[in-house]
Amino acid sequence: MKTSDAQTAQDDALDSMLADAVRQAERTCAGVVRHASAYLTDLQTMRHGEANADADVYPASVIKVPIMAEAFHQCASGTLRLDDGVTVSAWNQTPTSGPAPFVPGYVASIAELVELMIVHSDNVATNQLIDVLRRENVTAFMHELGLQTFLLGRKLSGAEPLIDDREMIGRNRLPAAEIGRLLTLIAEDAIAGSGQQRDIMRRCADDGKLVAGLLSGDVFMHKTGETSDVSHDAGILLTASGTCYVVVLYCDVVPKADRSDADHANPFMASWMRALRSHL
């Protein structure tokens, strides 16, 4: 991966490629996704493509990547250390996926909270990190990096009723284009802890979305997000041939009355990735 400014130029051909992949996925999986937002950066040429990528779609757990970035930013500045201990609070408890060690009173390191937040999308770890890092610091750092509409406004909830977040300042915002820009910076070693962040995202346990459309030998360092209404995947793709891309797909999903998640959109996402991958 080369070092660059990460300010990419938009390419009409890449725009068309993303839109064509959406149309192909719609033909394969009709009636699943209402709207799709896509973003692609070719890290060899630093050209990028967009399809509806500035749309204000709820980011779900993809918002955890900026929180991770702020944790490494604060470690680099000396504000905290990865081995600092944090006592998990009762007010940060909410349903979560994967292993859930973060019960009230558990003492976790910053490194452990970041690891499970990304790898297993742990919501309690996320909420605890928001308290430690402060949401206003995460938002300020993202603005400094050029993610001008980003907002970390509220903690995450794994189910209704939503967690009681007395410091809530609004709805979280991270459009597909902005997570694409942050991932480009991480891919290009342009922010503190980029290599460690890539390693953590490489271990993401959710392989049911874009990963399902990749080729053998491809590596995807990524973070997924999902509610009953949206399904997302965003990451850094290292192909088996050694080329590297940032790939983002946000889906506004047609909900199912009997479902509390949107994993019925996974076949659409895999189909989109297969269509895109054939051109990369």
N, C-alpha and C positions, 0 to 999 in steps of 0.2 A: 504494500500500500504506500503510495507516495504522499508526501506532505504537500498540502496546498491550502489556499485561502478558504476553500469550501464554498465560495460564492459562485454558484454554477450558472451557466447560460442555458436558457430554455431552448429546446429543440423541437420543431414541429413534427419531425418524424417520430420522436419518442412519444409525443402527445398522442399521435395517431395509433402507435403501437399499444399504448395503455387502453385507449378507447376500444380498439379492435378486440383486445383480450376480454374486456367487459362484455362486449356483444357476443363473443363466442361462449362465454360462461352463461350468459342469459339464455342462449339457445339450448344449452345442455341442462340447465337447472332453472326452468322458467317459474316465475311466480314466487321466488324465494327472497330476492333482494329488491327493495324499492329504489334505492340510489346507492351507487358505489363511488368512492373517492380513492384515487390512486396517485402514487408519486413514485418516480424512478430516477435515480442518479447513476450514471455510468461513471465510475470512479477512475476509469482509464482516461476519459476525455473531459471529465467534469462538465458534461452536458446533462440536462435533466428534462424530464417530461412530467406533465401533470394532466389529470382528468378530474375536474371538480374538486381539486385538492385543497382549496381554501374553505370548503363548506364547513359550517359549524355543526359537526357531528360529535355527540358525546364520546370522549376518548376511552371511557371505561378504564381498564387496567393498564393501557398503554401509557397513562399519566405517570406510571411508576418509573419509567426511564428517566425523565427529568429529575425525579426525587433521588434516584441513584446518582445522577450526575452531580447534583448539589452535595451529596454526601462526600464524594471524592473531592469536590471543590473545597469544602470546608476542611477536609483532612490535609489538603495541599497547603491551605492557608494557616494551618496550625490551630484552628478553632477546636477540632476534635481529632481523635485517633480511631482507627478501625477496631482496635481492641478495647476501647472504652466500654464499660458496662452500663446498661440501661435497664431499669426495673420496669417491667411491663405493667401498664395501668389497667384497672378494671373498666374505665370509661372508653378504652379503645377496643373492647371486645366486640366482634361481629363474626358471623359465619364466614368461613374461608375454605379454600380447596387445599388438597395435599396434606402433608404432615402439619400438625398444629400444636407446637410446643409452647406457644406464647400465652400461657395462662397468667392471670394476675399474680404478681409477685415474682415471676420468672425473671432472672437476670440474664439478658442477652447482650452480646457484643454488637457494635454497629455493623461489623462485617457479617454477623449471622442474620441480623435483620435485613440487610441489603440482599444477601444471598437468597433467603426464602421469599422475599418480596418479588424478586425477578423470576427465580427458577420455578417456584410453586405458586406464585401470585398471591402470597399471603397478605390478607387485608389487615390483620392485626399488626403485623410488622410494618406495613405501610403507614397506618395511623400513628404508631409509636414514633416512626421516623419523622412524620410531619410535626409532632410535638417537639422533637429534639432539634430538627433542622430549622423549623419555623417556615410556614407556608409562604410568608412574604419574602423570605430569602430565596426560596426556590423560584418564585415568580420573577424576582429582580434579576437573578442570574440568567434565566431564560431570556429575558428582555435584553440583557447585555449581549447575549449570543445571537440576537437578531430574531428571536421568536416573539414578535411584537404583540400578538394577540393572546399569547399563553396566559392562563390563569389557573393556579392551584387554589381553588376556592373552598373546597370542602373535603372532609375525610370520606373514605370508601365504606360502603355497606355491602355485606354479602347477601342480605335479604331485607325484606320489609318487616317491621318498620325500620326506617333509616336510622343510622346511628345518631345519637344526640351530640351534635357538633356545635358547641356554643360559640366557637370562633368562626363559623362559616361566613364567607363573604361573597359567595356566588357559586355558580355552576362551573365545574372544571371545563377548561377549554384548551384543546391541543389539536388543531386541524392536521390532516394528513401531510400537508406541505411542511408544517413546522416540525413534526416528529421526523420527517425526512431530512430536514436541515440539521437537526440535532444528531441524528445517526450518521450523517455525512461527517460532522465534526469528530464524532467518536471513531469512525472508520479511518480518518486522516490524522489521528493522534493530536488533534488540535485543542483538546481540553484535558485537564488533570485526570489521571487514572484511566485513560482510554483503553489501554491494553487489558487492564483488569475488568473493565466494564464489558468488553467484547467477550472475555472468557466466561463471565457470569451469564451473559445472554446466550452463549453457545450451549449452556446447560439447561436452557428453558425446557420444561417438561412437557409442554403442550405441543404435540406434533400432529394435531388433527386439522390444521388450517392450511397455510401456504406450504408447509413442509411436505404435505402429501402430494404436491404437484412438482416437486423437485426431481432432479435426476440423480442416479447413483453417484456418490462421490462429492456431491454438493454439500456445503456447510452453511447453515443459516443461523446467525447470531441474532436473536429476535426476542420480542415480547408480544404476547397476544392480549386481547381484551374482549370481554363479552358481558352483555346483559341480556334481558329478554328481547331487546330492540336493536342491538348492534352486535357486530362480530368483526374483530379487527386483527390484523397481524402486521408487524413492522419490524424490519431488521436489515442486517448487512449480509448479503449473499456472496459467498466465495465459491465460485464454480469449480468443478473438477479440473477444468483446464487452466485455472489460476486467475481468471478475470473476476472483478469485484464490483458489486452494485449495492445501492440502497434500494430496497423494495418495500412499499407500503400499500396496503389495501384496507380501507375502511368500508364496511357494509352496513347500511341502514336496512334492517331485516324486517320482513313481514312476520310479526310475532305469531306464535301458535298459542291458542287459548289454554292448552294443557301443559305448557312448558314455561319454566322460569328462566330458561337460557336460550341462546340462539345458535346452538351447535348444529341445528339443521341447515345452517348456511355453510357448513364446512365443505360439502361437495362443490358448491359454487366457487368457494375460494380456491380449492385445489384445481378446479377446471381453469380458473383465471390464471393461476400460476403456471399450469402446463402450457397454456397458450402463450403466455409471456416468455416462458423459459425457452420455447422453441426458437425465439428470435435473439436470444442472448448468447 
